[in-house]
Amino acid sequence: MIKENNLNQYEPIGITDDFMFFAVMSDEQICTRLLQELLPELKIKKVTTKAQSQIKGGHEDKAIRLDIQAFDERGRIYDIEM
C-alpha cells in the first residue's frame, strides 16, 4: 500500500504504519498464520480478532488500550502490539 505525500507523489508504507498494522493484523487469516509461526507449540487453528480494545481498571486507574486482541478456538487470548 502507498500513501500520498504533499507533493502528489507516492511513497511506500510498511507494517509499522498504524493504518497498515491494523489493516494487516485485523485480517484473521494473516493473524492466525503469524501466531502459528511465532508459537508453533500451541497449534493454533484459527483466531478471531478485535482491534483497539480497552481494559479499564479501578475508578482511579487509566484505561489500557490494546492494539489487536486475538482469540483462538481454545479460548486463549493474545495481545498483539506494534
Z-matrix of the N, CA and C atoms (Angstrom, degrees):
N
C 1 1.438
C 2 1.520 1 108.34
N 3 1.318 2 115.92 1 149.26
C 4 1.458 3 120.64 2 179.84
C 5 1.514 4 109.52 3 -128.84
N 6 1.310 5 116.96 4 157.20
C 7 1.457 6 120.31 5 176.26
C 8 1.520 7 109.20 6 -127.34
N 9 1.321 8 114.80 7 154.72
C 10 1.457 9 120.15 8 -176.13
C 11 1.526 10 109.41 9 -88.78
N 12 1.329 11 117.02 10 134.25
C 13 1.456 12 119.46 11 174.18
C 14 1.522 13 109.18 12 -96.71
N 15 1.317 14 118.24 13 -176.94
C 16 1.463 15 122.27 14 -175.09
C 17 1.522 16 113.88 15 -65.03
N 18 1.289 17 118.89 16 -17.89
C 19 1.459 18 122.29 17 -176.90
C 20 1.526 19 112.01 18 -96.58
N 21 1.347 20 117.28 19 16.25
C 22 1.463 21 123.06 20 -177.71
C 23 1.523 22 112.20 21 58.46
N 24 1.298 23 117.03 22 27.28
C 25 1.454 24 122.29 23 172.90
C 26 1.526 25 107.16 24 -107.21
N 27 1.296 26 115.67 25 158.92
C 28 1.459 27 119.65 26 -179.63
C 29 1.508 28 109.97 27 -108.97
N 30 1.313 29 115.30 28 141.56
C 31 1.453 30 120.39 29 175.68
C 32 1.525 31 108.23 30 -131.40
N 33 1.315 32 117.34 31 144.37
C 34 1.467 33 120.17 32 -177.21
C 35 1.533 34 111.50 33 -68.55
N 36 1.339 35 115.69 34 149.55
C 37 1.461 36 120.51 35 172.51
C 38 1.524 37 107.81 36 -119.40
N 39 1.309 38 115.67 37 149.77
C 40 1.457 39 120.78 38 -177.97
C 41 1.509 40 111.97 39 -109.72
N 42 1.316 41 115.82 40 -173.51
C 43 1.467 42 122.78 41 -177.32
C 44 1.521 43 112.30 42 -65.97
N 45 1.336 44 118.34 43 -19.64
C 46 1.463 45 120.20 44 -179.96
C 47 1.526 46 112.84 45 -79.29
N 48 1.315 47 118.40 46 -9.72
C 49 1.458 48 122.26 47 173.17
C 50 1.532 49 107.94 48 -72.09
N 51 1.342 50 117.83 49 133.72
C 52 1.473 51 121.02 50 -176.50
C 53 1.525 52 112.59 51 -54.24
N 54 1.327 53 117.02 52 -49.20
C 55 1.459 54 120.22 53 -178.90
C 56 1.526 55 110.82 54 -58.31
N 57 1.321 56 116.24 55 -47.26
C 58 1.467 57 120.63 56 -177.71
C 59 1.530 58 111.12 57 -65.42
N 60 1.346 59 117.18 58 -42.07
C 61 1.460 60 120.75 59 179.35
C 62 1.527 61 110.84 60 -58.14
N 63 1.337 62 116.58 61 -48.29
C 64 1.465 63 119.42 62 -178.82
C 65 1.523 64 111.60 63 -68.60
N 66 1.329 65 117.47 64 -36.82
C 67 1.459 66 120.25 65 179.06
C 68 1.529 67 110.72 66 -64.00
N 69 1.324 68 116.98 67 -43.58
C 70 1.464 69 121.04 68 -178.08
C 71 1.528 70 111.11 69 -73.61
N 72 1.327 71 117.41 70 -49.15
C 73 1.465 72 119.98 71 -174.29
C 74 1.526 73 113.26 72 -74.78
N 75 1.320 74 118.65 73 -16.93
C 76 1.464 75 120.78 74 175.39
C 77 1.526 76 111.59 75 -76.86
N 78 1.328 77 116.80 76 -16.07
C 79 1.458 78 120.97 77 175.61
C 80 1.529 79 107.62 78 -74.63
N 81 1.327 80 116.70 79 115.46
C 82 1.464 81 120.73 80 -171.75
C 83 1.520 82 113.07 81 -65.94
N 84 1.328 83 118.14 82 -32.17
C 85 1.469 84 120.08 83 177.99
C 86 1.530 85 110.88 84 -68.33
N 87 1.316 86 116.62 85 -43.38
C 88 1.466 87 120.41 86 179.15
C 89 1.518 88 110.03 87 -65.72
N 90 1.323 89 116.78 88 -44.32
C 91 1.463 90 121.21 89 -179.37
C 92 1.531 91 110.33 90 -62.50
N 93 1.323 92 117.33 91 -42.67
C 94 1.467 93 120.94 92 178.03
C 95 1.524 94 110.35 93 -60.12
N 96 1.318 95 116.48 94 -46.35
C 97 1.466 96 119.72 95 -178.81
C 98 1.525 97 111.72 96 -63.19
N 99 1.326 98 117.05 97 -41.63
C 100 1.465 99 120.50 98 178.23
C 101 1.526 100 110.46 99 -60.24
N 102 1.325 101 117.15 100 -47.87
C 103 1.467 102 119.98 101 179.95
C 104 1.518 103 111.82 102 -64.29
N 105 1.331 104 117.85 103 -36.84
C 106 1.469 105 121.00 104 176.86
C 107 1.519 106 110.78 105 -62.68
N 108 1.330 107 116.75 106 -39.87
C 109 1.462 108 121.03 107 179.60
C 110 1.529 109 111.45 108 -69.29
N 111 1.320 110 116.17 109 -40.52
C 112 1.465 111 120.21 110 -177.90
C 113 1.524 112 112.85 111 -76.43
N 114 1.319 113 116.72 112 -32.69
C 115 1.472 114 121.95 113 -174.68
C 116 1.526 115 110.84 114 -129.00
N 117 1.340 116 118.73 115 62.95
C 118 1.472 117 120.16 116 -174.06
C 119 1.532 118 113.34 117 -62.66
N 120 1.312 119 118.06 118 -26.76
C 121 1.462 120 120.48 119 -178.32
C 122 1.533 121 112.56 120 -68.88
N 123 1.331 122 118.54 121 -17.61
C 124 1.465 123 121.21 122 -178.88
C 125 1.523 124 113.34 123 -85.17
N 126 1.318 125 118.01 124 -15.50
C 127 1.471 126 123.02 125 178.71
C 128 1.530 127 111.44 126 51.01
N 129 1.322 128 116.07 127 59.77
C 130 1.466 129 123.07 128 -179.20
C 131 1.525 130 108.72 129 -78.88
N 132 1.333 131 117.28 130 124.42
C 133 1.460 132 121.04 131 -178.77
C 134 1.525 133 112.16 132 -92.37
N 135 1.320 134 117.56 133 -41.59
C 136 1.459 135 120.90 134 -176.52
C 137 1.522 136 109.26 135 -160.15
N 138 1.336 137 116.10 136 142.69
C 139 1.459 138 120.42 137 175.45
C 140 1.520 139 109.55 138 -125.74
N 141 1.319 140 114.65 139 157.01
C 142 1.465 141 121.63 140 166.48
C 143 1.517 142 105.63 141 -111.41
N 144 1.333 143 117.02 142 152.26
C 145 1.461 144 120.05 143 -175.01
C 146 1.521 145 111.57 144 -122.92
N 147 1.317 146 114.03 145 156.65
C 148 1.459 147 122.46 146 175.92
C 149 1.528 148 106.35 147 -142.65
N 150 1.329 149 116.84 148 125.28
C 151 1.465 150 121.46 149 -177.27
C 152 1.522 151 111.23 150 -96.53
N 153 1.334 152 115.49 151 147.85
C 154 1.468 153 123.52 152 173.66
C 155 1.529 154 113.26 153 53.90
N 156 1.319 155 117.17 154 51.89
C 157 1.464 156 122.12 155 176.24
C 158 1.523 157 109.65 156 -79.76
N 159 1.318 158 116.23 157 150.63
C 160 1.460 159 120.46 158 175.62
C 161 1.518 160 109.98 159 -119.24
N 162 1.314 161 114.67 160 139.88
C 163 1.462 162 121.58 161 174.32
C 164 1.517 163 106.12 162 -115.77
N 165 1.318 164 116.21 163 121.30
C 166 1.457 165 120.29 164 -178.57
C 167 1.517 166 109.65 165 -101.24
N 168 1.329 167 115.28 166 137.94
C 169 1.457 168 121.01 167 176.60
C 170 1.520 169 109.44 168 -91.88
N 171 1.304 170 115.16 169 -145.20
C 172 1.457 171 120.73 170 176.59
C 173 1.517 172 111.01 171 -69.67
N 174 1.316 173 117.04 172 179.27
C 175 1.468 174 121.09 173 -175.68
C 176 1.527 175 112.87 174 -65.33
N 177 1.321 176 118.87 175 -22.38
C 178 1.466 177 121.22 176 178.93
C 179 1.527 178 112.45 177 -98.75
N 180 1.313 179 117.34 178 -7.24
C 181 1.467 180 121.11 179 -178.80
C 182 1.523 181 111.01 180 -85.76
N 183 1.312 182 115.50 181 151.54
C 184 1.458 183 120.76 182 173.59
C 185 1.523 184 108.77 183 -82.43
N 186 1.323 185 115.81 184 150.48
C 187 1.462 186 120.45 185 176.89
C 188 1.526 187 109.43 186 -75.32
N 189 1.315 188 115.67 187 151.38
C 190 1.456 189 122.50 188 176.70
C 191 1.516 190 107.24 189 -106.71
N 192 1.330 191 117.22 190 130.70
C 193 1.467 192 120.84 191 177.96
C 194 1.521 193 109.03 192 -104.70
N 195 1.333 194 115.37 193 124.19
C 196 1.455 195 122.04 194 178.27
C 197 1.528 196 108.53 195 -97.41
N 198 1.333 197 117.05 196 136.70
C 199 1.464 198 120.10 197 -179.56
C 200 1.525 199 110.79 198 -63.25
N 201 1.324 200 116.46 199 -63.72
C 202 1.467 201 121.53 200 -179.95
C 203 1.525 202 108.68 201 -134.34
N 204 1.326 203 116.54 202 131.50
C 205 1.455 204 121.62 203 170.58
C 206 1.514 205 106.89 204 -108.92
N 207 1.307 206 116.59 205 134.73
C 208 1.463 207 121.60 206 176.02
C 209 1.516 208 108.19 207 -120.74
N 210 1.320 209 116.14 208 141.71
C 211 1.460 210 123.12 209 -178.56
C 212 1.524 211 107.69 210 -123.30
N 213 1.343 212 117.04 211 126.54
C 214 1.463 213 118.52 212 179.90
C 215 1.521 214 111.22 213 -97.37
N 216 1.326 215 115.47 214 178.63
C 217 1.460 216 121.93 215 -175.29
C 218 1.523 217 113.04 216 -68.30
N 219 1.313 218 117.87 217 -15.29
C 220 1.471 219 121.42 218 178.86
C 221 1.527 220 112.39 219 -97.28
N 222 1.325 221 117.11 220 4.29
C 223 1.456 222 121.17 221 178.35
C 224 1.519 223 114.02 222 87.73
N 225 1.326 224 117.87 223 6.32
C 226 1.466 225 120.66 224 177.82
C 227 1.526 226 109.25 225 -76.83
N 228 1.313 227 115.35 226 145.47
C 229 1.462 228 121.68 227 -178.91
C 230 1.523 229 108.37 228 -115.04
N 231 1.336 230 116.31 229 133.95
C 232 1.463 231 122.33 230 179.92
C 233 1.525 232 108.02 231 -119.66
N 234 1.314 233 116.59 232 133.42
C 235 1.462 234 122.96 233 175.07
C 236 1.511 235 107.29 234 -101.87
N 237 1.320 236 117.38 235 117.85
C 238 1.463 237 122.25 236 -178.23
C 239 1.517 238 107.72 237 -111.88
N 240 1.306 239 116.21 238 116.28
C 241 1.468 240 122.14 239 -176.99
C 242 1.515 241 110.04 240 -117.90
N 243 1.315 242 114.89 241 150.35
C 244 1.457 243 119.88 242 175.78
C 245 1.511 244 107.67 243 -63.36
